[in-house]
Amino acid sequence: MGRKTYEVYAGAWPTRTDEYSDRINAMTKYVVSTTLTAPKWANTSVLGGDLVERVRSLKHEDGDAILMHGFGPVAKTLLREGLLDELHLWYHPVFAGVGDEHDMLFDPGLNVHLEQTGTQTLKSGVVVLSYHAKVSS
């Protein structure tokens, strides 16, 4: 995850104690940042160096899927490089009035074909749209 997502999650998840939160808190987490050096959230490491090469290496080393939260510059880079296999977009039916151009789904030069693999509507009205991603030329 990027630093902004890390800061939001690290401010909320460590204090939660249900079964799902316990899983999130126990899993290995990586944050991409040039400013964060000592993450306080348990099992979190900062990815340094070339982002694309580091993630390629992680995907090669780890037999498990890599789950990424957030859709900012880090996710867009990984999507552009063909390193995100699936994309789950959470559509919140609320206009928040926060964020900047980095929070937009659209990014110049990011051409990806998305094949829909699922849709789930939550009680809150949030719709989770799931896609398989293929980089277009």
N, CA, C and O of each residue as an XYZ file, in Angstrom:
548
protein
N       0.846     -1.176      0.000
C       0.000      0.000      0.000
C       0.890      1.236      0.000
O       2.057      1.190      0.390
N       0.316      2.316     -0.439
C       1.041      3.568     -0.378
C       1.005      4.156      1.024
O       0.293      3.656      1.895
N       1.768      5.214      1.239
C       1.868      5.807      2.566
C       0.542      6.354      3.070
O       0.220      6.190      4.247
N      -0.240      7.006      2.201
C      -1.524      7.565      2.642
C      -2.464      6.462      3.132
O      -3.079      6.591      4.191
N      -2.572      5.389      2.366
C      -3.421      4.271      2.782
C      -2.896      3.666      4.073
O      -3.669      3.339      4.973
N      -1.568      3.519      4.162
C      -0.961      2.975      5.376
C      -1.361      3.814      6.590
O      -1.758      3.264      7.617
N      -1.260      5.125      6.483
C      -1.557      5.993      7.623
C      -3.008      5.848      8.086
O      -3.284      5.836      9.286
N      -3.931      5.738      7.131
C      -5.339      5.566      7.485
C      -5.547      4.209      8.156
O      -6.169      4.125      9.215
N      -5.030      3.156      7.543
C      -5.218      1.807      8.079
C      -4.515      1.627      9.427
O      -5.090      1.060     10.356
N      -3.291      2.101      9.532
C      -2.524      1.942     10.774
C      -3.159      2.719     11.920
O      -2.925      2.416     13.090
N      -3.962      3.718     11.578
C      -4.662      4.475     12.604
C      -5.947      3.802     13.081
O      -6.526      4.205     14.090
N      -6.393      2.769     12.350
C      -7.668      2.143     12.687
C      -7.567      0.654     13.034
O      -8.117      0.224     14.048
N      -6.881     -0.128     12.220
C      -6.896     -1.585     12.373
C      -6.257     -2.116     13.653
O      -6.801     -3.053     14.236
N      -5.148     -1.578     14.119
C      -4.510     -2.174     15.306
C      -5.391     -2.198     16.554
O      -5.168     -3.024     17.439
N      -6.376     -1.323     16.646
C      -7.224     -1.282     17.842
C      -8.464     -2.161     17.715
O      -9.217     -2.306     18.678
N      -8.682     -2.742     16.556
C      -9.854     -3.605     16.350
C      -9.512     -5.030     16.771
O      -8.372     -5.473     16.627
N     -10.513     -5.746     17.293
C     -10.216     -7.075     17.851
C     -11.176     -8.166     17.390
O     -11.337     -9.167     18.090
N     -11.813     -8.006     16.246
C     -12.660     -9.078     15.743
C     -11.823    -10.036     14.886
O     -10.641     -9.785     14.647
N     -12.428    -11.118     14.430
C     -11.697    -12.157     13.694
C     -11.040    -11.612     12.418
O      -9.880    -11.919     12.140
N     -11.775    -10.805     11.645
C     -11.234    -10.244     10.408
C     -10.066     -9.300     10.711
O      -9.031     -9.351     10.047
N     -10.239     -8.444     11.713
C      -9.171     -7.511     12.094
C      -7.933     -8.251     12.574
O      -6.810     -7.846     12.275
N      -8.131     -9.323     13.309
C      -6.990    -10.127     13.770
C      -6.192    -10.656     12.581
O      -4.962    -10.679     12.614
N      -6.898    -11.083     11.525
C      -6.211    -11.573     10.311
C      -5.414    -10.449      9.645
O      -4.257    -10.638      9.270
N      -6.041     -9.282      9.501
C      -5.371     -8.133      8.868
C      -4.142     -7.734      9.675
O      -3.075     -7.497      9.109
N      -4.288     -7.659     10.992
C      -3.174     -7.237     11.843
C      -2.032     -8.250     11.847
O      -0.870     -7.872     12.002
N      -2.352     -9.530     11.678
C      -1.315    -10.567     11.716
C      -0.582    -10.749     10.391
O       0.548    -11.235     10.376
N      -1.207    -10.367      9.285
C      -0.573    -10.622      7.986
C       0.599     -9.677      7.715
O       0.683     -8.584      8.277
N       1.488    -10.123      6.851
C       2.612     -9.295      6.429
C       2.092     -8.152      5.577
O       1.271     -8.358      4.683
N       2.571     -6.953      5.854
C       2.144     -5.770      5.129
C       3.376     -5.021      4.617
O       4.403     -4.943      5.290
N       3.242     -4.475      3.407
C       4.315     -3.674      2.819
C       3.767     -2.298      2.495
O       2.663     -2.164      1.968
N       4.538     -1.290      2.812
C       4.157      0.077      2.489
C       5.257      0.682      1.622
O       6.447      0.538      1.903
N       4.830      1.359      0.570
C       5.761      2.022     -0.338
C       5.835      3.481      0.079
O       4.834      4.197      0.048
N       7.024      3.915      0.469
C       7.178      5.295      0.917
C       8.644      5.691      0.885
O       9.535      4.882      1.143
N       8.868      6.956      0.562
C      10.228      7.496      0.642
C      10.418      8.286      1.937
O      11.527      8.714      2.257
N       9.315      8.475      2.681
C       9.412      9.271      3.912
C       9.213      8.448      5.176
O       9.735      8.811      6.231
N       8.474      7.354      5.095
C       8.244      6.508      6.268
C       9.436      5.564      6.433
O       9.801      4.846      5.502
N      10.030      5.571      7.608
C      11.194      4.707      7.828
C      10.972      3.656      8.904
O      11.594      2.595      8.868
N      10.098      3.937      9.854
C       9.891      3.002     10.965
C       8.393      2.809     11.206
O       7.832      3.432     12.107
N       7.736      1.952     10.414
C       6.297      1.749     10.601
C       6.008      1.111     11.954
O       6.736      0.222     12.395
N       4.951      1.563     12.605
C       4.613      1.071     13.938
C       3.585     -0.056     13.912
O       3.453     -0.786     14.895
N       2.859     -0.212     12.814
C       1.846     -1.258     12.721
C       2.544     -2.603     12.597
O       3.436     -2.757     11.763
N       2.158     -3.573     13.404
C       2.797     -4.891     13.444
C       2.897     -5.526     12.065
O       1.982     -5.424     11.249
N       4.018     -6.177     11.825
C       4.266     -6.941     10.601
C       4.297     -6.078      9.341
O       3.945     -6.544      8.257
N       4.716     -4.824      9.484
C       4.790     -3.916      8.340
C       6.238     -3.618      8.006
O       7.045     -3.308      8.881
N       6.552     -3.720      6.719
C       7.884     -3.373      6.215
C       7.742     -2.296      5.151
O       6.748     -2.251      4.426
N       8.740     -1.433      5.064
C       8.769     -0.411      4.024
C       9.508     -0.990      2.827
O      10.613     -1.514      2.960
N       8.885     -0.891      1.651
C       9.541     -1.331      0.420
C      10.409     -0.196     -0.098
O       9.913      0.886     -0.415
N      11.697     -0.450     -0.178
C      12.604      0.548     -0.719
C      13.062      0.141     -2.107
O      12.768     -0.961     -2.568
N      13.766      1.015     -2.754
C      14.292      0.705     -4.078
C      13.239      0.846     -5.154
O      12.235      1.536     -4.979
N      13.486      0.182     -6.270
C      12.598      0.248     -7.422
C      11.300     -0.516     -7.133
O      11.326     -1.731     -6.936
N      10.179      0.188     -7.108
C       8.889     -0.395     -6.768
C       8.551     -1.595     -7.646
O       8.185     -2.653     -7.134
N       8.669     -1.444     -8.950
C       8.287     -2.505     -9.878
C       9.140     -3.749     -9.654
O       8.611     -4.859     -9.600
N      10.440     -3.579     -9.525
C      11.316     -4.735     -9.300
C      11.068     -5.394     -7.953
O      11.110     -6.619     -7.840
N      10.809     -4.585     -6.928
C      10.537     -5.145     -5.599
C       9.257     -5.974     -5.599
O       9.210     -7.046     -4.995
N       8.222     -5.483     -6.276
C       6.957     -6.217     -6.320
C       7.097     -7.465     -7.190
O       6.552     -8.516     -6.854
N       7.815     -7.360     -8.294
C       8.066     -8.562     -9.106
C       8.759     -9.631     -8.269
O       8.414    -10.811     -8.342
N       9.728     -9.211     -7.483
C      10.459    -10.140     -6.628
C       9.534    -10.760     -5.582
O       9.593    -11.966     -5.343
N       8.684     -9.950     -4.959
C       7.736    -10.456     -3.963
C       6.774    -11.466     -4.588
O       6.488    -12.506     -3.996
N       6.281    -11.158     -5.780
C       5.352    -12.076     -6.448
C       6.048    -13.398     -6.773
O       5.431    -14.461     -6.712
N       7.319    -13.326     -7.114
C       8.078    -14.533     -7.455
C       8.378    -15.371     -6.206
O       8.274    -16.597     -6.234
N       8.752    -14.692     -5.106
C       9.127    -15.372     -3.864
C       7.942    -15.968     -3.133
O       8.036    -17.066     -2.583
N       6.828    -15.256     -3.122
C       5.683    -15.623     -2.302
C       4.658    -16.357     -3.146
O       4.202    -15.834     -4.163
N       4.289    -17.567     -2.735
C       3.303    -18.339     -3.469
C       1.886    -17.823     -3.299
O       1.004    -18.151     -4.093
N       1.660    -17.014     -2.263
C       0.328    -16.467     -2.022
C       0.099    -15.230     -2.889
O       1.040    -14.601     -3.373
N      -1.156    -14.910     -3.066
C      -1.519    -13.697     -3.789
C      -1.116    -12.485     -2.957
O      -1.077    -12.540     -1.728
N      -0.825    -11.413     -3.638
C      -0.540    -10.148     -2.964
C      -1.805     -9.310     -3.042
O      -2.309     -9.040     -4.133
N      -2.316     -8.900     -1.896
C      -3.511     -8.087     -1.810
C      -3.090     -6.647     -1.595
O      -2.264     -6.359     -0.729
N      -3.654     -5.746     -2.377
C      -3.299     -4.341     -2.237
C      -4.552     -3.535     -1.947
O      -5.590     -3.730     -2.579
N      -4.446     -2.638     -0.996
C      -5.540     -1.732     -0.692
C      -5.149     -0.335     -1.153
O      -3.984      0.056     -1.076
N      -6.129      0.403     -1.628
C      -5.893      1.759     -2.104
C      -5.727      1.769     -3.612
O      -5.353      0.759     -4.208
N      -6.005      2.912     -4.231
C      -5.831      3.035     -5.678
C      -5.261      4.403     -6.001
O      -5.909      5.237     -6.633
N      -4.030      4.614     -5.551
C      -3.327      5.853     -5.840
C      -2.169      5.579     -6.775
O      -2.229      4.644     -7.575
N      -1.122      6.370     -6.692
C       0.022      6.232     -7.597
C       0.684      4.847     -7.567
O       1.128      4.361     -8.608
N       0.758      4.213     -6.409
C       1.389      2.884     -6.325
C       0.578      1.874     -7.126
O       1.134      1.140     -7.944
N      -0.725      1.830     -6.900
C      -1.589      0.881     -7.608
C      -1.571      1.132     -9.107
O      -1.543      0.187     -9.896
N      -1.587      2.393     -9.501
C      -1.580      2.714    -10.933
C      -0.281      2.259    -11.586
O      -0.293      1.772    -12.717
N       0.831      2.412    -10.889
C       2.111      1.940    -11.416
C       2.091      0.424    -11.577
O       2.506     -0.097    -12.613
N       1.616     -0.275    -10.569
C       1.574     -1.737    -10.628
C       0.607     -2.223    -11.698
O       0.885     -3.208    -12.382
N      -0.513     -1.552    -11.847
C      -1.478     -1.912    -12.886
C      -0.877     -1.693    -14.269
O      -1.013     -2.535    -15.157
N      -0.215     -0.562    -14.441
C       0.427     -0.228    -15.723
C       1.481     -1.278    -16.094
O       1.660     -1.587    -17.272
N       2.173     -1.821    -15.098
C       3.245     -2.792    -15.330
C       2.755     -4.242    -15.371
O       3.556     -5.170    -15.483
N       1.436     -4.430    -15.279
C       0.878     -5.775    -15.330
C       1.094     -6.576    -14.059
O       1.095     -7.807    -14.098
N       1.278     -5.899    -12.930
C       1.549     -6.575    -11.670
C       0.323     -6.699    -10.761
O       0.411     -7.288     -9.684
N      -0.809     -6.156    -11.182
C      -2.061     -6.362    -10.453
C      -2.917     -7.294    -11.298
O      -3.275     -6.972    -12.431
N      -3.238     -8.447    -10.735
C      -4.014     -9.441    -11.472
C      -5.514     -9.184    -11.364
O      -6.262     -9.390    -12.319
N      -5.932     -8.740    -10.210
C      -7.350     -8.462     -9.980
C      -7.493     -7.072     -9.379
O      -6.603     -6.567     -8.694
N      -8.628     -6.482     -9.654
C      -8.922     -5.158     -9.132
C     -10.322     -5.202     -8.537
O     -11.275     -5.611     -9.201
N     -10.441     -4.777     -7.280
C     -11.736     -4.712     -6.614
C     -11.999     -3.244     -6.291
O     -11.356     -2.665     -5.415
N     -12.936     -2.660     -6.997
C     -13.279     -1.259     -6.794
C     -14.502     -1.176     -5.892
O     -15.536     -1.787     -6.163
N     -14.365     -0.416     -4.826
C     -15.463     -0.232     -3.881
C     -16.126      1.104     -4.207
O     -15.558      2.168     -3.963
N     -17.323      1.031     -4.757
C     -18.071      2.234     -5.111
C     -18.919      2.644     -3.913
O     -19.868      1.953     -3.543
N     -18.563      3.775     -3.316
C     -19.296      4.307     -2.164
C     -20.261      5.370     -2.686
O     -19.827      6.340     -3.307
N     -21.549      5.205     -2.448
C     -22.517      6.164     -2.994
C     -22.566      7.464     -2.183
O     -23.628      7.894     -1.731
N     -21.394      8.073     -2.014
C     -21.270      9.321     -1.261
C     -20.233     10.189     -1.958
O     -19.169      9.693     -2.328
N     -20.515     11.453     -2.141
C     -19.516     12.388     -2.635
C     -18.831     12.993     -1.414
O     -19.460     13.704     -0.630
N     -17.548     12.708     -1.258
C     -16.840     13.105     -0.045
C     -16.212     14.489     -0.154
O     -16.023     15.156      0.863
N     -15.888     14.933     -1.355
C     -15.288     16.254     -1.512
C     -13.858     16.326     -1.019
O     -13.371     17.407     -0.690
N     -13.169     15.178     -0.963
C     -11.775     15.147     -0.542
C     -10.947     14.436     -1.605
O     -11.488     13.771     -2.488
N      -9.635     14.584     -1.508
C      -8.741     13.913     -2.440
C      -8.178     14.886     -3.460
O      -8.476     16.080     -3.443
N      -7.364     14.348     -4.341
C      -6.762     15.160     -5.389
C      -6.670     14.332     -6.668
O      -7.266     13.258     -6.751
N      -5.936     14.814     -7.657
C      -5.861     14.119     -8.948
C      -5.276     12.711     -8.839
O      -5.536     11.872     -9.702
N      -4.502     12.439     -7.808
C      -3.922     11.107     -7.627
C      -4.970     10.079     -7.181
O      -4.746      8.873     -7.284
N      -6.103     10.559     -6.692
C      -7.160      9.673     -6.227
C      -8.151      9.310     -7.337
O      -9.058      8.506     -7.122
N      -7.980      9.898     -8.511
C      -8.878      9.623     -9.630
C      -8.551      8.271    -10.253
O      -7.394      7.853    -10.270
N      -9.571      7.594    -10.763
C      -9.341      6.331    -11.462
C      -8.614      6.549    -12.772
O      -7.831      5.699    -13.195
N      -8.861      7.674    -13.419
C      -8.277      7.945    -14.719
C      -6.852      8.467    -14.564
O      -6.564      9.277    -13.683
N      -5.970      7.990    -15.432
C      -4.576      8.413    -15.386
C      -4.056      8.390    -16.817
O      -4.156      7.358    -17.480
N      -3.503      9.498    -17.315
C      -3.010      9.520    -18.692
C      -2.052      8.362    -18.972
O      -1.108      8.127    -18.217
N      -2.306      7.646    -20.062
C      -1.435      6.551    -20.467
C      -1.730      5.218    -19.804
O      -1.105      4.214    -20.145
N      -2.664      5.184    -18.869
C      -3.015      3.931    -18.201
C      -4.167      3.295    -18.967
O      -5.329      3.654    -18.778
N      -3.828      2.345    -19.833
C      -4.813      1.674    -20.670
C      -4.883      0.215    -20.267
O      -3.980     -0.566    -20.568
N      -5.957     -0.149    -19.585
C      -6.102     -1.500    -19.064
C      -7.495     -2.011    -19.395
O      -8.489     -1.320    -19.168
N      -7.564     -3.216    -19.928
C      -8.849     -3.857    -20.175
C      -9.236     -4.575    -18.893
O      -8.452     -5.352    -18.347
N     -10.446     -4.314    -18.415
C     -10.941     -4.950    -17.206
C     -12.080     -5.897    -17.568
O     -13.066     -5.494    -18.186
N     -11.931     -7.159    -17.176
C     -12.978     -8.151    -17.396
C     -13.686     -8.380    -16.071
O     -13.077     -8.843    -15.106
N     -14.971     -8.057    -16.026
C     -15.706     -8.158    -14.770
C     -15.829     -9.608    -14.326
O     -16.211    -10.480    -15.107
N     -15.499     -9.854    -13.061
C     -15.563    -11.203    -12.501
C     -16.569    -11.310    -11.360
O     -16.875    -12.415    -10.911
N     -17.083    -10.188    -10.889
C     -18.061    -10.262     -9.812
C     -18.578     -8.903     -9.391
O     -17.955     -7.871     -9.639
N     -19.742     -8.930     -8.743
C     -20.365     -7.737     -8.177
C     -21.026     -8.134     -6.866
O     -21.700     -9.161     -6.782
N     -20.825     -7.313     -5.851
C     -21.464     -7.567     -4.567
C     -21.968     -6.246     -4.017
O     -21.220     -5.270     -3.952
N     -23.220     -6.210     -3.623
C     -23.787     -5.017     -3.009
C     -23.890     -5.256     -1.512
O     -24.511     -6.223     -1.070
N     -23.284     -4.379     -0.742
C     -23.311     -4.488      0.713
C     -24.548     -3.784      1.280
O     -25.164     -2.965      0.598
N     -24.904     -4.098      2.508
C     -26.079     -3.492      3.149
C     -25.988     -1.968      3.161
O     -27.006     -1.278      3.102
N     -24.770     -1.452      3.237
C     -24.551     -0.005      3.302
C     -24.822      0.698      1.979
O     -24.880      1.926      1.928
N     -24.989     -0.077      0.904
C     -25.149      0.515     -0.426
C     -23.852      0.531     -1.210
O     -23.849      0.825     -2.405
N     -22.746      0.216     -0.544
C     -21.461      0.120     -1.230
C     -21.530     -1.049     -2.206
O     -22.017     -2.126     -1.862
N     -21.041     -0.833     -3.421
C     -21.000     -1.897     -4.419
C     -19.538     -2.237     -4.675
O     -18.738     -1.360     -5.000
N     -19.193     -3.515     -4.529
C     -17.830     -3.986     -4.779
C     -17.820     -4.591     -6.181
O     -18.493     -5.587     -6.447
N     -17.051     -3.978     -7.064
C     -16.919     -4.435     -8.444
C     -15.570     -5.123     -8.587
O     -14.535     -4.524     -8.293
N     -15.571     -6.372     -9.034
C     -14.337     -7.141     -9.157
C     -14.010     -7.365    -10.624
O     -14.886     -7.669    -11.433
N     -12.728     -7.208    -10.952
C     -12.275     -7.316    -12.336
C     -10.960     -8.074    -12.429
O     -10.148     -8.047    -11.504
N     -10.760     -8.743    -13.545
C      -9.457     -9.288    -13.907
C      -8.844     -8.238    -14.827
O      -9.496     -7.766    -15.758
N      -7.599     -7.877    -14.568
C      -6.951     -6.799    -15.316
C      -5.991     -7.332    -16.368
O      -5.229     -8.266    -16.118
N      -6.040     -6.718    -17.560
C      -5.096     -7.039    -18.636
C      -4.599     -5.724    -19.212
O      -5.393     -4.879    -19.626
N      -3.292     -5.556    -19.238
C      -2.717     -4.321    -19.766
C      -2.932     -4.284    -21.270
O      -2.662     -5.266    -21.962
N      -3.419     -3.154    -21.781
C      -3.619     -2.973    -23.217
C      -2.424     -2.237    -23.796
O      -1.729     -1.499    -23.098
N      -2.197     -2.455    -25.094
C      -1.096     -1.709    -25.729
C      -1.626     -0.510    -26.451
O      -0.855      0.242    -27.048
